Amino acid sequence: MDFGLSEEQTLLQTTLRRYLEAECRPTRVREVMESETAHDSGLWRGLAGLGVTGLMVPTELGGSGLELLDLALAADELGRSSTPGPFLGNAMATIALLEGEASARERWLPAVATGEAVLSFALGEGIGEWDAERLETRFQGGKLDGTKPLVPFAEVADAILVAARGPEGPGIWAVDRGAPGVTSTPLTGNDLTRRVSHVRFEGTPASPVASGRAAIDRVRDAGLVLLAADASGGAHRCLEMTVQYALTREQFGQVIGAFQGVKHQLANIATDLEPAVSLWWYAAHAYDHIREKSERHAALAKAHLTDLYDTTVRYAIELHGGIGFTWEYDLHLWFRRALFDRAFLGEASYHRQRAADLAGW
């Protein structure tokens, strides 16, 4: 079977890469991540103008009506450039709306497609708890009560879509910006390009978006694939930076890339990374076309790619020697991003165990 990208998908990646190479160089990444919110509205409008925010929004609501693979290809490029901003939370919230009621879709998705509205999605509650069956946040009598400790870009979101347990089971509800009973506390994490907040809901009015655990699981699985794609793009960028450094840095009268130990490490990284791309491609494809396999493959892709990203960036830092550990050198941008990808929505060991359970092992 020949599984590859279409001409349109290749064009999407090429166009987005060119835009980010021009508009999101490491100097701009640093400027944005060191700002109060790590959100650059100009950069966000640019991404929206390229169609990134509306890739999966139906055409009748102003989007492109494409699939998760197309969105994951965008995530790959954003990871490659360590692009700051609310892409992940906004994308997960978009998928939650696609799984939900028509009224919620019609209210939010046209503004999402144009980039006028920024949304976020709140799922996890305890450390390592990303399971719809273990939700403690409650919706009752039209109001939400509970705590979400890691909500992406809650400070800039026009609405937060919250996974909670209602009278009839798990579901998703929307909380508008400025709603009463919301307390949001920004947190300082390792990855300064993707901010998270601790959000508390106390008698907060909320409107229904989707019902049932299946909707929450679909949003989580899409998020896992997007994190895997981000990790893939970031790991490839780390490899490129390290190869370039190894071909210019001289030691003992020759470039360090000539040393066998350096060549072997770089070759090992390359041979691990290249086949892993097909893992998240297939997970994204399965999400839309092979639903019975999608949950397991999303878990596998997230586990493997984020582990691989962690390994790649650590090798890259070692091969850069002393400068690899410094704030002034750009490599730490991807190191921090790798830490976020590894932890958010669950560690690799958690998802490997899930994949084994789903396979009946």
N, C-alpha and C positions, 0 to 999 in steps of 0.2 A: 504494500500500500504506500503510495506517495503522498505523504502528509506535509504540506508546506503552506506558506502564506500566499494569499492572492496578490495581484498587482496593487489593488486598492489598499490592502493591509501594509504592504511594503512601502507604499507612498505615504501612508499615515505615519509610519515610523520615521521615514526619511525627513518628512516635513517637520515633525515635532522635534527631531534631533537638531535640525538646522536652527530652528527657533530657539531652543534651549542653549545651544552653543553660542548664539548671539546675545541672548537676553538673560541667561541664568548661569553665568560663569561663577567660579568659586568666590570671586570678590563680591558679587551681588548676593550669593547665598549667605555669606557672612553678614552682610549688611541687614538682610531680612531676618535672619535667625537671632541677631542680637537686638532686634527691635522688641517692643513690648509684647506684641502678639505673634510675631513670626509670620504674619500674613501681609503680603504685598498685593494690594487690590489691582495695581497695574499689571503685574505678572498674571494674576488670576484672570483678568479680562482678556489678556492675550491668549491664554490657554482656552478660554471660552470661545474666543474668536476663531480658533483653530478647530472648534467642535468637540474638545476633550470633555467638557462637562455634560454634553448632550449625546454622547456616543450611544448610550443604551436607552435614551428617552425616545418613545415612539414618535414617528414622523408627524402624526397628527397633533402632537403636543410640542412641536418645534425642534425635535431632536433628529438623530440620524437613524434610529431604529436598528442599531447593530447589536452585536452579541458580546458576551463576556470576554472572548478572546481579543476582540478589538480594544476593549477597555484595558485588558491586561497588557497589550502591546504598548499602550500609553503609559501604564504603570512602569513598565520596563524602562522606557526612556526617562521618566521622571526619576527613577531610582539611579539611573546612570548619571544624571546630573545633580543628584542629591537635592532635588527641587523642594524648597520649603512650601508649606501651604496645606490647606484642608482637603486635598484630593481624596485620601482614603476614607475619612468619615463621610464626606459628601457622596462618594461613590456607593458606599454601603447604604446610606440613607436613600439614595436613588433606587437601589435594588429593592429596599423595603417597600417603597411606594409602588414599584412594579408588581410586587407580590400582594398588594393591598387593594383597598377599595377605590372605585373610580373617582369618587369625590375628592379624596386626598391626592390622587394623581393629578387631577385637573387643577387643583389649587396650587400645587407646588412645582410640578415638573416643567411647565413652560418657563418659569423664572430660573429654575436650575439649569435648563438647557442653555440659556443666554448668559449664565454666570451672575445674574442679578441677585439670586438667593444662594446662600451657603447653608448647607444642612450638616448635621452630625448624627451619629448613631451610637447609642449607649447600650452596651450588652453586659460586660463583665461586672462582677460585684466583689467577690473575694479574690485573694491572690491565686491566680491560676484557674479561676472559676469562669468558664465561658460556655456553660451548658444551660440551655433553656429549661431543663428540668430542675435546676437548682436556684432559680430566681427567687429572691426575697422581696424585691420591689413589688408593691401591690397597687392595683388599680381597682377602686371601688367607689361607687357613687359619683362617678365622673371625675375623680381626683386620684392623683398618684402620690404614693408615700414610699420612700426608699432612698438608697444611696448608690451612686455609680462612681467608683473611684478613678476610672480612667476613661474620660470622655474626650475624644479628639476635638480640638479647636472649639470647645464650648463657648469660649469668650467671644468668638466672631460669628457663631452660627445664628441664623435667623430662626431656626427651629431645631430641636433635638428630638429625634425619634427614639423612643425608649422601649426596650424589651422589658416586660413586666408580667406578673401573674394576675389575671382577672378572675371574676366569678366563674367563668367557664373554661379557665385554663390559660396558658401562655398566649401572649399577643404583643402587638406593637402599638404604641400611642404616641402622638405628636404633642410636644410642648413648645409653644411659641416663645420667642425672645421676650423678656420682660414679664412673663407670667408670674403671678404671685406664688410665694412659697418655694422659690428656687434660690438656692445658695450655691454659688460656683466659686471654687478656690483654685486658681492656676497652680500647677505643680512644676517644679524644675526637674526635668529628666535628663538623661544622657543625650538624647537626640533633640537638639534645639531647633531642628527644622520642622518637627511635628510635635506641637504642644498638646498636652493633655491637662484636664482639670478634674478635680474632685467635686462632683455635683450631688447636692442633696435636694430631694423633693419632699415637701411637707404640705399636704393638702393642695397640691398643684393641679389646676384644671388642665385636662388633656383631651384630645380628640382621637377617635379610633383611626388606625391606619390599616392594620391587618390582624387577623385572628389565627390562632393555632401555632403549635410548635414548628410545623413545617416551614412557615414563613421566616421565623427566626433562624432556623437551620440554614435556609437558603442564603440569607444575608451573611451569616457567618462563613459559609463555604465560599461565597464570592470573595469575602475579605481575605480568606486564606490564600486563594489563587492570586489576588492582587499583591499580597505580601510576598508570595513566592516570585512573582514577576519583578517586583521592586528589588528583591534580593539578587535576582539574576542580573539585572541591569547594573546594580551597584558592584557586584563581584566582577563583572566584565570590565567595568571602569577601573577598578583596583588593579586588575591584571595589566591593562593597558598602561597605566601609570608606572607600574613596576618594571615592565619591559622597557619602557622609554628610559627610566632611570638607570636600569642595568646596562643600557647601551651607551650611556654618557658618563657614568660615574667611574673614575679610574682609581685603581688601587694596585700597588706593586707594579706600576708601569703598564697596566692594561685595563680595559674596561671590565667591570666585575661580571658582565654577562658572559665573558669567556670562561669563567670558572665553572667546573663541572657541577659543583654543588648548587650553584645559582641556577644553571640551566635545567637541572633535574627538577628543582622545586617549581620553576615556572612551567615546565612541561607537564608536571603532575597537575597543577592547577588548571591548565588549559584542557587537558584530557578529561578532567572531572567536570568542568563547566559546560563544555560544548554539548555533550549528550543530555545534560540535565535540562537544557532549554526545552526539549520535547516533553519533559515531564509536566511543566506548567502549561505548555501549549495544549497537551492532551487533557489536562484537568479542566482547562477553560472550555475546550470543545465538549467534554463530557457534561459539563454544567448545563449546556443548552441542548445537547442532542442525545446523551446517554444518561438520563437522570438516575437510573438505578445504580450507576457506578460513580456518580459525581461526588458524593460525600467522601468516599474512601480516597479517591484520587486527589481531591482538594487537600485532605489531611496529609497524604504522602508528599505532595508537591511542597506544601508549606514546611514540613519537617525537613525534607532533604535540602531544599534550596536555602533555607535560613541557616541550617548547619553549615552548608557549603560556603555561604557568604561569610560566616564567622571565621571559618578556617582560612579562606582566601585573604581576608583583610588582615588577619594576624600574620600570615606569611608575608604579605606585602609590607607591613610595618617592620618586620624583622629584616627583610631584604633592603629596606631603605636605611637601615642602621639608626644612628642617633636621631636624625631629623624626622624619622617616621613617628616619633613619639611627641613631637612638638606641636604647640598650638599654631605656630606660624605656618607650618606645612599643611597642605590641604587634606592629607590622607585621613586625618581624624574625623572629617565630615562624614566619610563613609563608614568608619569604624563605629561612630555613634549610631548611625543609621542601621547598621547591622545588629546592634544591641536591641534596638526597637523592634526590628523585623523578627528577631528571634523570640522576643517575649510577648509581643502583642497578639492577642487571640489564642495564646497557649504555647508553651515550649514544645520543642521537637519530640521529646520523650512522651509527652501527653498525646500528641497526634499520632505517633507511631503505635501507641497502645490502642487508640481509637481505630486506626486502620486495621490492626490485627483483629480487634473485636468485630469490625464490620466484615472482615473476610471469614469469620467463623473459626479463627485459629484457637 
